[in-house]
């Protein structure tokens, strides 16, 4: 997985007491990247170069 946004160790830390499937981090990473891309589009549509929480 190149240029991952999600840190696998942090997922395991948060999912204490649960097993985490090998493909979970990859799927979560793709969702996170899409959320970021969508937030950037919203910021641009509003004439901003700053991505804010409200863009999510």
PQR file of N, CA, C, O and H, with PARSE charges and radii, in Angstrom:
ATOM      1  N   UNK A   1       0.860  -1.174   0.000 -0.4000 1.5000
ATOM      2  CA  UNK A   1       0.000   0.000   0.000 -0.0000 2.0000
ATOM      3  C   UNK A   1       0.900   1.229   0.000  0.5500 1.7000
ATOM      4  O   UNK A   1       1.578   1.506   0.989 -0.5500 1.4000
ATOM      5  N   UNK A   2       0.907   1.946  -1.082 -0.4000 1.5000
ATOM      6  CA  UNK A   2       1.743   3.136  -1.203 -0.0000 2.0000
ATOM      7  C   UNK A   2       0.987   4.382  -0.749  0.5500 1.7000
ATOM      8  O   UNK A   2      -0.208   4.526  -1.006 -0.5500 1.4000
ATOM      9  H   UNK A   2       0.356   1.721  -1.886  0.4000 1.0000
ATOM     10  N   UNK A   3       1.689   5.265  -0.081 -0.4000 1.5000
ATOM     11  CA  UNK A   3       1.112   6.538   0.361 -0.0000 2.0000
ATOM     12  C   UNK A   3      -0.182   6.369   1.164  0.5500 1.7000
ATOM     13  O   UNK A   3      -1.195   7.000   0.864 -0.5500 1.4000
ATOM     14  H   UNK A   3       2.660   5.149   0.128  0.4000 1.0000
ATOM     15  N   UNK A   4      -0.134   5.528   2.164 -0.4000 1.5000
ATOM     16  CA  UNK A   4      -1.308   5.287   3.004 -0.0000 2.0000
ATOM     17  C   UNK A   4      -1.572   6.477   3.907  0.5500 1.7000
ATOM     18  O   UNK A   4      -0.644   7.107   4.415 -0.5500 1.4000
ATOM     19  H   UNK A   4       0.689   5.016   2.408  0.4000 1.0000
ATOM     20  N   UNK A   5      -2.838   6.776   4.099 -0.4000 1.5000
ATOM     21  CA  UNK A   5      -3.282   7.835   4.993 -0.0000 2.0000
ATOM     22  C   UNK A   5      -3.547   7.229   6.381  0.5500 1.7000
ATOM     23  O   UNK A   5      -3.338   7.871   7.410 -0.5500 1.4000
ATOM     24  H   UNK A   5      -3.592   6.264   3.687  0.4000 1.0000
ATOM     25  N   UNK A   6      -4.005   5.996   6.374 -0.4000 1.5000
ATOM     26  CA  UNK A   6      -4.386   5.294   7.597 -0.0000 2.0000
ATOM     27  C   UNK A   6      -3.211   4.499   8.147  0.5500 1.7000
ATOM     28  O   UNK A   6      -2.478   3.859   7.393 -0.5500 1.4000
ATOM     29  H   UNK A   6      -4.175   5.474   5.538  0.4000 1.0000
ATOM     30  N   UNK A   7      -3.036   4.543   9.455 -0.4000 1.5000
ATOM     31  CA  UNK A   7      -1.953   3.819  10.123 -0.0000 2.0000
ATOM     32  C   UNK A   7      -2.533   2.547  10.740  0.5500 1.7000
ATOM     33  O   UNK A   7      -3.377   2.610  11.634 -0.5500 1.4000
ATOM     34  H   UNK A   7      -3.631   5.063  10.067  0.4000 1.0000
ATOM     35  N   UNK A   8      -2.073   1.396  10.256 -0.4000 1.5000
ATOM     36  CA  UNK A   8      -2.604   0.107  10.713 -0.0000 2.0000
ATOM     37  C   UNK A   8      -2.468  -0.073  12.223  0.5500 1.7000
ATOM     38  O   UNK A   8      -3.373  -0.606  12.865 -0.5500 1.4000
ATOM     39  H   UNK A   8      -1.387   1.345   9.529  0.4000 1.0000
ATOM     40  N   UNK A   9      -1.370   0.357  12.781 -0.4000 1.5000
ATOM     41  CA  UNK A   9      -1.153   0.198  14.223 -0.0000 2.0000
ATOM     42  C   UNK A   9      -2.203   0.959  15.027  0.5500 1.7000
ATOM     43  O   UNK A   9      -2.615   0.506  16.095 -0.5500 1.4000
ATOM     44  H   UNK A   9      -0.636   0.790  12.259  0.4000 1.0000
ATOM     45  N   UNK A  10      -2.633   2.097  14.527 -0.4000 1.5000
ATOM     46  CA  UNK A  10      -3.650   2.895  15.224 -0.0000 2.0000
ATOM     47  C   UNK A  10      -5.019   2.226  15.151  0.5500 1.7000
ATOM     48  O   UNK A  10      -5.812   2.321  16.088 -0.5500 1.4000
ATOM     49  H   UNK A  10      -2.299   2.466  13.659  0.4000 1.0000
ATOM     50  N   UNK A  11      -5.294   1.551  14.041 -0.4000 1.5000
ATOM     51  CA  UNK A  11      -6.559   0.814  13.928 -0.0000 2.0000
ATOM     52  C   UNK A  11      -6.595  -0.277  14.993  0.5500 1.7000
ATOM     53  O   UNK A  11      -7.587  -0.421  15.707 -0.5500 1.4000
ATOM     54  H   UNK A  11      -4.650   1.474  13.280  0.4000 1.0000
ATOM     55  N   UNK A  12      -5.519  -1.038  15.098 -0.4000 1.5000
ATOM     56  CA  UNK A  12      -5.454  -2.125  16.081 -0.0000 2.0000
ATOM     57  C   UNK A  12      -5.547  -1.584  17.497  0.5500 1.7000
ATOM     58  O   UNK A  12      -6.138  -2.218  18.371 -0.5500 1.4000
ATOM     59  H   UNK A  12      -4.713  -0.920  14.518  0.4000 1.0000
ATOM     60  N   UNK A  13      -4.971  -0.423  17.722 -0.4000 1.5000
ATOM     61  CA  UNK A  13      -5.028   0.212  19.034 -0.0000 2.0000
ATOM     62  C   UNK A  13      -6.480   0.571  19.396  0.5500 1.7000
ATOM     63  O   UNK A  13      -6.915   0.354  20.527 -0.5500 1.4000
ATOM     64  H   UNK A  13      -4.491   0.092  17.011  0.4000 1.0000
ATOM     65  N   UNK A  14      -7.206   1.111  18.445 -0.4000 1.5000
ATOM     66  CA  UNK A  14      -8.602   1.489  18.680 -0.0000 2.0000
ATOM     67  C   UNK A  14      -9.538   0.286  18.756  0.5500 1.7000
ATOM     68  O   UNK A  14     -10.554   0.329  19.449 -0.5500 1.4000
ATOM     69  H   UNK A  14      -6.852   1.288  17.526  0.4000 1.0000
ATOM     70  N   UNK A  15      -9.199  -0.771  18.053 -0.4000 1.5000
ATOM     71  CA  UNK A  15     -10.050  -1.964  18.003 -0.0000 2.0000
ATOM     72  C   UNK A  15      -9.638  -2.981  19.073  0.5500 1.7000
ATOM     73  O   UNK A  15      -9.737  -4.190  18.863 -0.5500 1.4000
ATOM     74  H   UNK A  15      -8.373  -0.805  17.490  0.4000 1.0000
ATOM     75  N   UNK A  16      -9.185  -2.487  20.195 -0.4000 1.5000
ATOM     76  CA  UNK A  16      -8.720  -3.347  21.281 -0.0000 2.0000
ATOM     77  C   UNK A  16      -9.715  -4.467  21.563  0.5500 1.7000
ATOM     78  O   UNK A  16     -10.913  -4.227  21.713 -0.5500 1.4000
ATOM     79  H   UNK A  16      -9.105  -1.505  20.365  0.4000 1.0000
ATOM     80  N   UNK A  17      -9.207  -5.678  21.631 -0.4000 1.5000
ATOM     81  CA  UNK A  17     -10.043  -6.827  21.922 -0.0000 2.0000
ATOM     82  C   UNK A  17     -10.701  -7.437  20.704  0.5500 1.7000
ATOM     83  O   UNK A  17     -11.408  -8.438  20.819 -0.5500 1.4000
ATOM     84  H   UNK A  17      -8.234  -5.873  21.509  0.4000 1.0000
ATOM     85  N   UNK A  18     -10.480  -6.844  19.523 -0.4000 1.5000
ATOM     86  CA  UNK A  18     -11.052  -7.346  18.281 -0.0000 2.0000
ATOM     87  C   UNK A  18      -9.941  -7.641  17.287  0.5500 1.7000
ATOM     88  O   UNK A  18      -8.912  -6.966  17.267 -0.5500 1.4000
ATOM     89  H   UNK A  18      -9.906  -6.030  19.430  0.4000 1.0000
ATOM     90  N   UNK A  19     -10.160  -8.645  16.471 -0.4000 1.5000
ATOM     91  CA  UNK A  19      -9.237  -8.933  15.381 -0.0000 2.0000
ATOM     92  C   UNK A  19      -9.550  -7.968  14.242  0.5500 1.7000
ATOM     93  O   UNK A  19     -10.702  -7.591  14.032 -0.5500 1.4000
ATOM     94  H   UNK A  19     -10.996  -9.194  16.487  0.4000 1.0000
ATOM     95  N   UNK A  20      -8.522  -7.579  13.521 -0.4000 1.5000
ATOM     96  CA  UNK A  20      -8.696  -6.678  12.378 -0.0000 2.0000
ATOM     97  C   UNK A  20      -8.238  -7.427  11.132  0.5500 1.7000
ATOM     98  O   UNK A  20      -7.080  -7.829  11.028 -0.5500 1.4000
ATOM     99  H   UNK A  20      -7.586  -7.886  13.692  0.4000 1.0000
ATOM    100  N   UNK A  21      -9.152  -7.607  10.195 -0.4000 1.5000
ATOM    101  CA  UNK A  21      -8.843  -8.323   8.953 -0.0000 2.0000
ATOM    102  C   UNK A  21      -7.790  -7.562   8.158  0.5500 1.7000
ATOM    103  O   UNK A  21      -7.704  -6.337   8.238 -0.5500 1.4000
ATOM    104  H   UNK A  21     -10.093  -7.280  10.279  0.4000 1.0000
ATOM    105  N   UNK A  22      -7.003  -8.286   7.404 -0.4000 1.5000
ATOM    106  CA  UNK A  22      -5.921  -7.696   6.637 -0.0000 2.0000
ATOM    107  C   UNK A  22      -6.372  -6.662   5.626  0.5500 1.7000
ATOM    108  O   UNK A  22      -5.641  -5.712   5.346 -0.5500 1.4000
ATOM    109  H   UNK A  22      -7.072  -9.281   7.339  0.4000 1.0000
ATOM    110  N   UNK A  23      -7.562  -6.830   5.076 -0.4000 1.5000
ATOM    111  CA  UNK A  23      -8.044  -5.896   4.056 -0.0000 2.0000
ATOM    112  C   UNK A  23      -8.771  -4.687   4.639  0.5500 1.7000
ATOM    113  O   UNK A  23      -9.132  -3.773   3.897 -0.5500 1.4000
ATOM    114  H   UNK A  23      -8.156  -7.602   5.304  0.4000 1.0000
ATOM    115  N   UNK A  24      -8.993  -4.666   5.953 -0.4000 1.5000
ATOM    116  CA  UNK A  24      -9.728  -3.567   6.580 -0.0000 2.0000
ATOM    117  C   UNK A  24      -9.002  -2.234   6.426  0.5500 1.7000
ATOM    118  O   UNK A  24      -9.615  -1.231   6.063 -0.5500 1.4000
ATOM    119  H   UNK A  24      -8.701  -5.408   6.556  0.4000 1.0000
ATOM    120  N   UNK A  25      -7.712  -2.222   6.699 -0.4000 1.5000
ATOM    121  CA  UNK A  25      -6.941  -0.978   6.617 -0.0000 2.0000
ATOM    122  C   UNK A  25      -6.948  -0.416   5.195  0.5500 1.7000
ATOM    123  O   UNK A  25      -7.060   0.795   5.007 -0.5500 1.4000
ATOM    124  H   UNK A  25      -7.214  -3.037   6.994  0.4000 1.0000
ATOM    125  N   UNK A  26      -6.831  -1.281   4.206 -0.4000 1.5000
ATOM    126  CA  UNK A  26      -6.856  -0.830   2.813 -0.0000 2.0000
ATOM    127  C   UNK A  26      -8.196  -0.210   2.455  0.5500 1.7000
ATOM    128  O   UNK A  26      -8.249   0.831   1.801 -0.5500 1.4000
ATOM    129  H   UNK A  26      -6.740  -2.265   4.359  0.4000 1.0000
ATOM    130  N   UNK A  27      -9.287  -0.855   2.886 -0.4000 1.5000
ATOM    131  CA  UNK A  27     -10.626  -0.330   2.595 -0.0000 2.0000
ATOM    132  C   UNK A  27     -10.850   0.998   3.309  0.5500 1.7000
ATOM    133  O   UNK A  27     -11.398   1.934   2.728 -0.5500 1.4000
ATOM    134  H   UNK A  27      -9.244  -1.701   3.417  0.4000 1.0000
ATOM    135  N   UNK A  28     -10.428   1.080   4.563 -0.4000 1.5000
ATOM    136  CA  UNK A  28     -10.569   2.320   5.322 -0.0000 2.0000
ATOM    137  C   UNK A  28      -9.729   3.427   4.700  0.5500 1.7000
ATOM    138  O   UNK A  28     -10.157   4.580   4.645 -0.5500 1.4000
ATOM    139  H   UNK A  28      -9.983   0.319   5.036  0.4000 1.0000
ATOM    140  N   UNK A  29      -8.542   3.082   4.236 -0.4000 1.5000
ATOM    141  CA  UNK A  29      -7.666   4.057   3.590 -0.0000 2.0000
ATOM    142  C   UNK A  29      -8.328   4.638   2.337  0.5500 1.7000
ATOM    143  O   UNK A  29      -8.269   5.845   2.105 -0.5500 1.4000
ATOM    144  H   UNK A  29      -8.195   2.145   4.281  0.4000 1.0000
ATOM    145  N   UNK A  30      -8.947   3.794   1.546 -0.4000 1.5000
ATOM    146  CA  UNK A  30      -9.625   4.270   0.331 -0.0000 2.0000
ATOM    147  C   UNK A  30     -10.780   5.199   0.684  0.5500 1.7000
ATOM    148  O   UNK A  30     -10.970   6.224   0.029 -0.5500 1.4000
ATOM    149  H   UNK A  30      -8.995   2.813   1.734  0.4000 1.0000
ATOM    150  N   UNK A  31     -11.550   4.857   1.705 -0.4000 1.5000
ATOM    151  CA  UNK A  31     -12.656   5.720   2.137 -0.0000 2.0000
ATOM    152  C   UNK A  31     -12.143   7.071   2.629  0.5500 1.7000
ATOM    153  O   UNK A  31     -12.714   8.115   2.314 -0.5500 1.4000
ATOM    154  H   UNK A  31     -11.397   4.024   2.237  0.4000 1.0000
ATOM    155  N   UNK A  32     -11.067   7.037   3.400 -0.4000 1.5000
ATOM    156  CA  UNK A  32     -10.491   8.279   3.925 -0.0000 2.0000
ATOM    157  C   UNK A  32     -10.006   9.170   2.780  0.5500 1.7000
ATOM    158  O   UNK A  32     -10.242  10.378   2.782 -0.5500 1.4000
ATOM    159  H   UNK A  32     -10.604   6.189   3.655  0.4000 1.0000
ATOM    160  N   UNK A  33      -9.338   8.573   1.818 -0.4000 1.5000
ATOM    161  CA  UNK A  33      -8.853   9.342   0.664 -0.0000 2.0000
ATOM    162  C   UNK A  33     -10.010   9.967  -0.102  0.5500 1.7000
ATOM    163  O   UNK A  33      -9.916  11.112  -0.544 -0.5500 1.4000
ATOM    164  H   UNK A  33      -9.146   7.591   1.817  0.4000 1.0000
ATOM    165  N   UNK A  34     -11.102   9.223  -0.263 -0.4000 1.5000
ATOM    166  CA  UNK A  34     -12.264   9.759  -0.975 -0.0000 2.0000
ATOM    167  C   UNK A  34     -12.905  10.897  -0.195  0.5500 1.7000
ATOM    168  O   UNK A  34     -13.322  11.893  -0.787 -0.5500 1.4000
ATOM    169  H   UNK A  34     -11.178   8.292   0.095  0.4000 1.0000
ATOM    170  N   UNK A  35     -12.990  10.765   1.121 -0.4000 1.5000
ATOM    171  CA  UNK A  35     -13.519  11.848   1.957 -0.0000 2.0000
ATOM    172  C   UNK A  35     -12.686  13.116   1.795  0.5500 1.7000
ATOM    173  O   UNK A  35     -13.229  14.218   1.705 -0.5500 1.4000
ATOM    174  H   UNK A  35     -12.651   9.956   1.602  0.4000 1.0000
ATOM    175  N   UNK A  36     -11.382  12.954   1.759 -0.4000 1.5000
ATOM    176  CA  UNK A  36     -10.484  14.104   1.607 -0.0000 2.0000
ATOM    177  C   UNK A  36     -10.679  14.752   0.238  0.5500 1.7000
ATOM    178  O   UNK A  36     -10.758  15.976   0.135 -0.5500 1.4000
ATOM    179  H   UNK A  36     -10.941  12.060   1.832  0.4000 1.0000
ATOM    180  N   UNK A  37     -10.758  13.934  -0.809 -0.4000 1.5000
ATOM    181  CA  UNK A  37     -10.969  14.468  -2.164 -0.0000 2.0000
ATOM    182  C   UNK A  37     -12.294  15.230  -2.252  0.5500 1.7000
ATOM    183  O   UNK A  37     -12.363  16.304  -2.850 -0.5500 1.4000
ATOM    184  H   UNK A  37     -10.694  12.940  -0.725  0.4000 1.0000
ATOM    185  N   UNK A  38     -13.340  14.663  -1.653 -0.4000 1.5000
ATOM    186  CA  UNK A  38     -14.646  15.324  -1.661 -0.0000 2.0000
ATOM    187  C   UNK A  38     -14.601  16.641  -0.883  0.5500 1.7000
ATOM    188  O   UNK A  38     -15.209  17.628  -1.297 -0.5500 1.4000
ATOM    189  H   UNK A  38     -13.284  13.791  -1.168  0.4000 1.0000
ATOM    190  N   UNK A  39     -13.892  16.656   0.225 -0.4000 1.5000
ATOM    191  CA  UNK A  39     -13.767  17.882   1.030 -0.0000 2.0000
ATOM    192  C   UNK A  39     -13.014  18.956   0.254  0.5500 1.7000
ATOM    193  O   UNK A  39     -13.358  20.135   0.332 -0.5500 1.4000
ATOM    194  H   UNK A  39     -13.398  15.854   0.560  0.4000 1.0000
ATOM    195  N   UNK A  40     -11.999  18.558  -0.486 -0.4000 1.5000
ATOM    196  CA  UNK A  40     -11.250  19.514  -1.304 -0.0000 2.0000
ATOM    197  C   UNK A  40     -12.155  20.125  -2.372  0.5500 1.7000
ATOM    198  O   UNK A  40     -12.115  21.332  -2.609 -0.5500 1.4000
ATOM    199  H   UNK A  40     -11.719  17.600  -0.549  0.4000 1.0000
ATOM    200  N   UNK A  41     -12.968  19.288  -3.015 -0.4000 1.5000
ATOM    201  CA  UNK A  41     -13.898  19.793  -4.035 -0.0000 2.0000
ATOM    202  C   UNK A  41     -14.865  20.801  -3.436  0.5500 1.7000
ATOM    203  O   UNK A  41     -15.163  21.820  -4.059 -0.5500 1.4000
ATOM    204  H   UNK A  41     -13.000  18.307  -2.823  0.4000 1.0000
ATOM    205  N   UNK A  42     -15.361  20.525  -2.229 -0.4000 1.5000
ATOM    206  CA  UNK A  42     -16.305  21.439  -1.580 -0.0000 2.0000
ATOM    207  C   UNK A  42     -15.622  22.763  -1.234  0.5500 1.7000
ATOM    208  O   UNK A  42     -16.200  23.834  -1.419 -0.5500 1.4000
ATOM    209  H   UNK A  42     -15.119  19.697  -1.723  0.4000 1.0000
ATOM    210  N   UNK A  43     -14.389  22.682  -0.732 -0.4000 1.5000
ATOM    211  CA  UNK A  43     -13.648  23.907  -0.406 -0.0000 2.0000
ATOM    212  C   UNK A  43     -13.432  24.738  -1.667  0.5500 1.7000
ATOM    213  O   UNK A  43     -13.620  25.955  -1.648 -0.5500 1.4000
ATOM    214  H   UNK A  43     -13.919  21.812  -0.581  0.4000 1.0000
ATOM    215  N   UNK A  44     -13.040  24.090  -2.757 -0.4000 1.5000
ATOM    216  CA  UNK A  44     -12.843  24.800  -4.020 -0.0000 2.0000
ATOM    217  C   UNK A  44     -14.139  25.440  -4.506  0.5500 1.7000
ATOM    218  O   UNK A  44     -14.136  26.571  -4.991 -0.5500 1.4000
ATOM    219  H   UNK A  44     -12.888  23.101  -2.772  0.4000 1.0000
ATOM    220  N   UNK A  45     -15.239  24.716  -4.374 -0.4000 1.5000
ATOM    221  CA  UNK A  45     -16.535  25.234  -4.810 -0.0000 2.0000
ATOM    222  C   UNK A  45     -16.944  26.469  -4.009  0.5500 1.7000
ATOM    223  O   UNK A  45     -17.709  27.307  -4.486 -0.5500 1.4000
ATOM    224  H   UNK A  45     -15.242  23.798  -3.979  0.4000 1.0000
ATOM    225  N   UNK A  46     -16.430  26.566  -2.804 -0.4000 1.5000
ATOM    226  CA  UNK A  46     -16.722  27.710  -1.945 -0.0000 2.0000
ATOM    227  C   UNK A  46     -15.621  28.773  -2.013  0.5500 1.7000
ATOM    228  O   UNK A  46     -15.591  29.694  -1.198 -0.5500 1.4000
ATOM    229  H   UNK A  46     -15.808  25.885  -2.417  0.4000 1.0000
ATOM    230  N   UNK A  47     -14.720  28.641  -2.987 -0.4000 1.5000
ATOM    231  CA  UNK A  47     -13.685  29.642  -3.208 -0.0000 2.0000
ATOM    232  C   UNK A  47     -12.597  29.663  -2.142  0.5500 1.7000
ATOM    233  O   UNK A  47     -11.969  30.696  -1.910 -0.5500 1.4000
ATOM    234  H   UNK A  47     -14.744  27.892  -3.649  0.4000 1.0000
ATOM    235  N   UNK A  48     -12.375  28.521  -1.493 -0.4000 1.5000
ATOM    236  CA  UNK A  48     -11.351  28.457  -0.447 -0.0000 2.0000
ATOM    237  C   UNK A  48     -10.227  27.514  -0.841  0.5500 1.7000
ATOM    238  O   UNK A  48     -10.429  26.579  -1.616 -0.5500 1.4000
ATOM    239  H   UNK A  48     -12.886  27.682  -1.681  0.4000 1.0000
ATOM    240  N   UNK A  49      -9.047  27.767  -0.303 -0.4000 1.5000
ATOM    241  CA  UNK A  49      -7.906  26.870  -0.446 -0.0000 2.0000
ATOM    242  C   UNK A  49      -7.640  26.145   0.872  0.5500 1.7000
ATOM    243  O   UNK A  49      -6.666  25.402   0.997 -0.5500 1.4000
ATOM    244  H   UNK A  49      -8.883  28.526   0.327  0.4000 1.0000
ATOM    245  N   UNK A  50      -8.507  26.366   1.845 -0.4000 1.5000
ATOM    246  CA  UNK A  50      -8.384  25.726   3.144 -0.0000 2.0000
ATOM    247  C   UNK A  50      -9.510  24.721   3.304  0.5500 1.7000
ATOM    248  O   UNK A  50     -10.685  25.067   3.177 -0.5500 1.4000
ATOM    249  H   UNK A  50      -9.298  26.970   1.743  0.4000 1.0000
ATOM    250  N   UNK A  51      -9.151  23.486   3.582 -0.4000 1.5000
ATOM    251  CA  UNK A  51     -10.132  22.435   3.820 -0.0000 2.0000
ATOM    252  C   UNK A  51     -10.480  22.468   5.295  0.5500 1.7000
ATOM    253  O   UNK A  51      -9.601  22.439   6.155 -0.5500 1.4000
ATOM    254  H   UNK A  51      -8.197  23.205   3.685  0.4000 1.0000
ATOM    255  N   UNK A  52     -11.788  22.530   5.580 -0.4000 1.5000
ATOM    256  CA  UNK A  52     -12.261  22.658   6.964 -0.0000 2.0000
ATOM    257  C   UNK A  52     -13.149  21.477   7.336  0.5500 1.7000
ATOM    258  O   UNK A  52     -13.604  20.728   6.472 -0.5500 1.4000
ATOM    259  H   UNK A  52     -12.503  22.553   4.881  0.4000 1.0000
ATOM    260  N   UNK A  53     -13.386  21.324   8.628 -0.4000 1.5000
ATOM    261  CA  UNK A  53     -14.247  20.240   9.111 -0.0000 2.0000
ATOM    262  C   UNK A  53     -15.621  20.286   8.453  0.5500 1.7000
ATOM    263  O   UNK A  53     -16.218  19.245   8.178 -0.5500 1.4000
ATOM    264  H   UNK A  53     -13.016  21.932   9.331  0.4000 1.0000
ATOM    265  N   UNK A  54     -16.114  21.479   8.204 -0.4000 1.5000
ATOM    266  CA  UNK A  54     -17.453  21.606   7.596 -0.0000 2.0000
ATOM    267  C   UNK A  54     -17.490  21.066   6.167  0.5500 1.7000
ATOM    268  O   UNK A  54     -18.574  20.852   5.625 -0.5500 1.4000
ATOM    269  H   UNK A  54     -15.629  22.324   8.427  0.4000 1.0000
ATOM    270  N   UNK A  55     -16.336  20.843   5.550 -0.4000 1.5000
ATOM    271  CA  UNK A  55     -16.278  20.288   4.200 -0.0000 2.0000
ATOM    272  C   UNK A  55     -16.530  18.784   4.191  0.5500 1.7000
ATOM    273  O   UNK A  55     -16.767  18.193   3.137 -0.5500 1.4000
ATOM    274  H   UNK A  55     -15.455  21.018   5.990  0.4000 1.0000
ATOM    275  N   UNK A  56     -16.478  18.175   5.359 -0.4000 1.5000
ATOM    276  CA  UNK A  56     -16.795  16.747   5.451 -0.0000 2.0000
ATOM    277  C   UNK A  56     -18.291  16.532   5.454  0.5500 1.7000
ATOM    278  O   UNK A  56     -18.751  15.393   5.525 -0.5500 1.4000
ATOM    279  H   UNK A  56     -16.285  18.655   6.215  0.4000 1.0000
TER
END
